[in-house]
């Protein structure tokens, strides 16, 4: 299991976090305060992300949601940046 941080909670970040979680990794999803607030709130309320479609499917319980970038990257072995520049 790899400790992964995904920066950006838009569609790409949420799907990436869910896919990696379903692959068995411990994932932290991090987003700037106020950005993608609906996605972050929905994941927090449900406790995870439901992936459906032709590729990987299943319910992924994201290990951690945070707005604290320093905490999110601390100890991460891999960092994916999916945020717009």
N, C-alpha and C positions, 0 to 999 in steps of 0.2 A: 504494500500500500504506500502510495506517495502522497505527501502533504502538498496540495495544490491550492493556489489562490487564483481566482478569476476576477479581474478588475473590469467592471462594467456589467450592469444588470439589465441591459436592453435584451432584445430577443436573442442575439448571438451569445451574450454572456450567460443568460439563463439556460439556454440549450447546452452550451459547453459545460457549465457546472453540473447539469443533470446527467449528461452523457458520462462525464468523468466519474461522478458518484456511482452510477450504475456499473462502471468498470471496476469499482472497488476502491477508489481513491477517497481520501479525506479532503473535502473541498470547502474552502471559504470563499464566499461571494461578497465582493466589496464594491460599493458604489458611493459616489459623492452624495452628501446630504442634499435632499431635495430633487435629485435626478432619479429618474425611473422609480419614483416613489410608489406608484401603483404596483409595479412588479415586485418590489421589495416587500410591500405590505401583503400582497397576495401570497407570496412564498412563506412569509412569516405566519400568516393566518393558517395556511394549509400544512405548514411544516415541511414543504418540499415542492417539487415540480413533477407534473405528470407528462411524460413524453409519449406522443402517439404518432403514428404514421408508418411509413415503409421501412425506416431504419430502426434504430434501437427504440424499444418501447418499454414503459414501466414507470413506477413511481420512485423518485429519487429524493431521499431526505437529505437536504443540504446540511452539512455539519455546522456551518456558522455563516450568519449574515452580519455584516458590519459596515459602518461608514468610516471606520478608523483605519486608514491606509497603513499606518505604521504597524498596528497590531496584525493586520491582514497579511503583510509580507514577512513578518517576523517568523522565522522557522520554516517558511515555505521552501520546498525543494524545487518547485516549478511555478512560474507566474505567467498566466495568460492575460494579455491586455486586449480587451475587446471593445474598449471605449473609443468613441470618436475623438479625433484630435482637434 
